[in-house]
Amino acid sequence: MASTAETDVMMAADGVPLKIKLRRAERMRKIWALGLIAPLFIFIVGGFIVPIISLMTLSVEDPELNEALPRTAEIFSQWDGEGYPSEEAMLVFAEELSTADRGEFGRVSKRLNYDISGFKSMLKATARASDELTLLPADQILQGFIDIDDDWEDQAYWRAIKGASSAYSDYYMLWAVDLKRDGETGEIISVDEGRAVYVEVLIRTIEISFAVTILCFLMGLPIAYLLATLPTAKSNLLLILVLLPFWTSLLVRTTSWLVLLQNEGLVNDLGIWIGLWNEPLELVRNRLGVYIAMTHILLPFMVLPMFSVMKSINPWHMRAAASLGAPGWKAFLKVYMPQCMPGVGAGTLLVFILSLGYYITPALVGGPDDQMISYWIVQNMGRNANWGLGAALSLILLVLTMVMFFIYNRFVGIDNLKVN
């Protein structure tokens, strides 16, 4: 056997030491492996990590006043919020109103209107008269604002400007859970009853998701068991029926339930024809319609993970339990079901998380009191153009999903997650 020293100086045919060639080959292998995973890495970073970071940033940003009226934001941030701001601060505010870009000003007025309804129109009227305000003596500037609109005498409007003076704040995050900071003390308090909607929506989202998950489990368990215990030829045929909904658009499936469950739909007509009820029932535009449609759509996501795990369970385990005197139901609960838990956990986790983010189905077959948090995210991101609140609600939904993962890991264990 060659010594270590001899190995270090062994040469290849081209005169390069073998040790160097080995290092080059290893380096090229690592570069090649990195090149293979690079597209996936770029996709994950660009498609998931960057949007999530941007979402988190949007939920704590409050830039409108700083971008449109920077001097006002700076001087109001130094005000303690007691009484009225200084005459100098009011003059700076008036000067910047007279020179502000109309587009940026519109964003500021919209942001301040979130705090106090009617602030937008008052601010626009003040901006139109801001040239005259800048000519007033310092000791008359407050009266000048009040002459334009009596509401300027209310200190709450001035404190609202101070509240929007920071580029980053918890304003939208608090709003997303029906809270706000008191303008005088800075303490966190509940919003007015008329604006307190998001906690109720969040609870409703969890309730609907939990109910749909339970329904999918109760319906999916016997289906998965039947598929796992039937001969292969028959189970494959039934499996095609389970997979069939995946070949149809989600929108088409939801709209189909809207047609079937309406007052003049097939379900009501059939129920009246066979005598189950005498007049059409309200099966749509309510919570019942949401449960029916969502359960139908999400049922395959419960069946498939359970079926894949049940298929791998040795049938002799149940026969051994029966031979030892265990009744069929006891053998199923004590022997079979514990082995099914990885599939049950995977299906439950999958269905619950998918339910949390549902939008189209509740929007089409549900009523006003059945809309989930995703509906309000779309409303704020789209029609209302309130990206801060929409991002805050999205972040809460993300946190809720992570909490579900934590609970699953605590009681079942992520290592036991099986979907195939």
N, C-alpha and C positions, 0 to 999 in steps of 0.2 A: 504494500500500500504506500502510495506517495505521501511524503511528509507535508505539513502545512506550508512550509516555505516553498516546496516544489510546486504545490497546487497554485500558490499565488503567482508564480511566474510561468505557468503553463500557457502556451500560446495557441491561438486558433490558426487556421490555414492562412489567413491574411496577415498574420503577425501581431494581432491585437490580443492582449491578455484575456483569457477566458472569464476572469472575474469581472472585468470591465464590460465584456459583451453580455454577461449575465445581468448586470445592473441595467444596462441599456434595454435588454429585453423585458425586464421587470417594469421599468419605467414606461415603456411603450404599452405594456399590458394594462397598466393603471390608466394611462391616457386614453386608451381605447375603451376601457370600462366607463371612464368618466364621460367620454363622448356619447356612449350609448344611453346613459341616464340623464344627460344634459337636457334633452327635449322635455322629459317628464319633470325635471327640476324647474325648468323655466315655466312650464305650464302651471305647476303648483304655486310657484312664487307669484306669477302674473295673474293667475286666475283665482287664487284663494288668499294668499297671505297679504298681498298689496291691497286688494279691495277691503279686507277685514281691517287692516291698519287705517286705511282711508276712512272707513266707516266709524271707527273709534275716534278718529280725529274730528270728523264732522260733528259728532255728538257732543263735543266739549268746546267747539269753536263758537265764538260770538263776535264776528269781525265787522259787522255792518257799520256801526258807529265809528270804529277806528279807521276804516277805509274811507268813509265819506267825509267825516268831520274829525280829523285826527287831533287838532288842537283842542276841540271841545272835549273829546274823550280823555285827553291827558289832564286837562284842568278840572274836569268833573270827577275824575278818579281820585283827586286829592281832597275833594270835599268830604266832610264827615257825615253828610246827610242830615244834619240838624238844621232846622229852619229853612231858609232859602240859600241857594249858592251865592257866591260873592258877585258884586256888580261887574267885576272884571270877567268872571266866567260867563255871565249873561251877555256881555258885549262880544266876547269871543264867539259864543254860540250864534248871535245875530249876524256877525260878520261872515261866519262860515256858511250860514244858511243862504246869504245873498250870493255867494260864489260857488255853492256846491253843484256838482254835476247832477243833472236831473235823474239819470239812471241810478246813480249811487244813492241819491236822496230818496228815491222811491223805495229802495231796499231798507233804508233806515226807518222811514215812516211805517213800513210794513212790520219791521221788527218791534218798534215801540208800540204798535197797535196790538201786538200779542199781549203786552202787559196791561194796557188800558184801552178798552174799546172806544173808538172815536178819536184816538190820538192822531191817527193818520190824517184825517180831514183837518183837524186843528193845526197840525204841523204844516200842512200845505198852505193854509190861509196865512200862517205866520211867515212862511217863506216868501209869499208874494209881497208882504209888507216889510220884509227884512231890510230893504234899503233905507227906509225911513227910520227903522230902529237903530241902525248904526250911527245916525246923526244925532241921536238923543244924548244928553249929558248922562254920566254914569249914574247919578243919583235918581234919574227918572226912567232908567231902562226897565225895571220891573213893572212900573206903571204902564210903560209902553206895551209890554207883552200883555198885560191885563186888558188894556184898551182894545187890543186885537181880539182877544177871547178871554172871557171871564174865568175859564178853567185854569189859566196860568196862575191864578191865585191859590189853587190847590197844590200843596207841596208834593203830593203824590206824583204829579207829572214830572217835576224836577228830579225826584228820586228815581223815577223810571229811566231817565237819561243817564243818571249815575250808574244804575244797575246794568246798563248796556255798554258802559265805557271800557270794560275789560275785554281783551281779545279772546280770552278763554274763560269759561265759567261753567258751572254745573246747572245752568238755567234749563237747558233742554232735557238733561237727565232727570232733573227733579220734576219737570213738567210731565215726563213720560210715566211717572208714578204718582201723578196728581198732587205734587208738592211744589212749593215755591219759597223764596226767601222774603221775609218781611222787609219792606222798604226802610223802615225806621230802625229796627234792631238787628236785621241780618239773620234772624233765626229762621229755621226751616219750619214752615207751617203748611197746612192744607190749602189747596186752591179753592176758589168759590165752588159752591155745589153745582152750578151750571156747567163748569169746566171739568168736573171730576168724572171722567169717563174711562180713563185708560186702565186703572186698576180693575174695574169691573170687566173690561174687555179681556184683560190678561187672565183673570179668574175663569171667564167664560171659555177662553181658548184652552185652558188646562182641562176644564170639565168636559168639553166636547172631545178633545184628544183622548182623554182617559176613557170616556164612554165608548168611543169608536174602537179603541184598543181592546177593551173587554169584549165587545161584540165580535170583533174579528177573531179573538182567541176562542170564544165559545163556539163560533161557527167553523173556525179553521181546524180545531183539534180533531173532531170526528172525520173531517175530510182528509186531513193528513194521515190519520190512522188507517183509514180505508185505503188510501193510495199505497201506504207502506205494506199492508198485509195482503193486498190482492196479488194475483199472478202478474208477472211483468207485462204481458200483452194487454191485459185489461187496465192495469194502472197507468200504462203509457197513454192509452186512449183517454182516460179520465184526466190525465195530466195536461193533455192538449186543451181540454175544456177549461182547466184552471188558468192556462196561459193565454187563452183566447182574448180576454180583455186587454192584454198588452198590445194586441194588434189593432186596437181601435183607439182613436184619439181621446184624450181625457175630456176635451170639450164636447165631443160627440156623446160619450158615455153620460156625462152630466146632463146634457140637453135631453137625452133620451129619458132619463128619470123625470125630468120636468114635464115631458109629454105624458109619460105613463101615470104620474101621480096627480095630475091636475084634476079639477072637479069633473071634467068630461073625459078623463083619461081611461085607459084600459082597466086599471086596477079598481077604480070606483065603479065603472060599468059592470065589471065581473062580480064585485062584491054585492052590488044591488041585484044582479041577475040570479045569483045563487042564494040570496036571502040573508047574507051576513049583516047587512045594514040596509036601511030603507031610503036614505038620502046621501048624496055625496059627502064624503068626509074631507076635512082640510088636511091633506097629506103632503102639501108642498107650501113653500113660503113660511115654513116653521121649522122648529128643531127636529121634529120627526123626519122630515124630508132630508135634512142635513145628515142625520144618522144613517138613513137608508142608503143615500148616494155615496157617502164617504166609506161606509162599510163595504159596499159592493166594489168600489174602486181599490181599496187597500187590502181586501181579503187575500189576494194572491201573495202579497208581501208577508203575510203571516203563515200561509200554508206551505210555501216553498222551503223556508228554513226548517220548519218542523218536520216536513216530509224527508228532507235530506238526512236529518239526524235519526228519525224513526227507521229509515231504510237500513241504517247501519247497525241497529240493535238486533242482537241474536234472539230469535224467537224461542229458543230453548230456555231462556231465562223465565219466561212466563210459564212454560210447561213444567219447569222444575218447581216453581212456586206452587202450582196447582197440585203437583204430585206430593208436596209436603202438607197439603190440606188447606191452603189459602183459598178463600173464595175468589171468583173472577175479579170482582171490583177491588178487593184488597190487593190482589196480585198486581192489578193495573196501577193502583195508587202507590204501592210500596216498592214495586220492582221496576215497572215500566216507566212511570212518569219521572222518577229521578234521573233516569238516563236520557229523557227527552228535554231536560232543562236547558242545555245549551241552545237547542233549536227554539224552544219557547222563549228564552231570553232574547235571542237574536230577532225573532219575529216581533216580539213586544217592543223592543227598542226601535226597530225599523218603523213599525206602524205608528208609534207614538211620536217619533221625531218628524215623520212625514206629515202627520196630522197637524202638528204645531204650525207648520207653514202653509196650510191650505188656504187658498184664496178663491179660485174660480168656483168650486162646488158650493161653498156657503153663499157666495155672491149670487148664484143663479137659483138655487133651490131653497135658500134660507130667507128669513125675513129680516127686518132692520135689527132685531134683537138677537140675531144669530151670527152676525158678522164677527170674524175672528181678528186677531191682532194684525195679520197680514193685510187685511182690508184697509186698516188705518195707516199702515206703512205706505201702501200704494196711494191712498188719498193724500197723505202729506208730501210724499215724494213727487206726485204727479199733479193733481188738480190744485192743491194748496201751495205747491212749491216751497213747502217748509222742510227743507232738507235736514236741518238740525234736529227737529223733532222726529222725522222719519228715521234718521240714523240712530237716535237714542232708542226708539222702539225696536229697531232691528238689533241693536246691541243687547237689549233685554231678552229678545228672542234667542239670540246666540247664547247668552248666559244660561237661559232656561234649558237649552239643549245640553250644555256642558254639565249642568246640575243633574240632568237625566243620566248622562254617562257616569257621573260620580256615584249616583245611587245604584245604578246597575253594577258598577265595579265593586261597590261596597257589599252588596248582597249576593251577587252571582259571580262576578269576576270577569273582567274583559278576556282573560285567558281562556274562558269557557265559551266565548262567542264563536258560534259555528253557523255558517250560512251555506255550506256545501258538503 
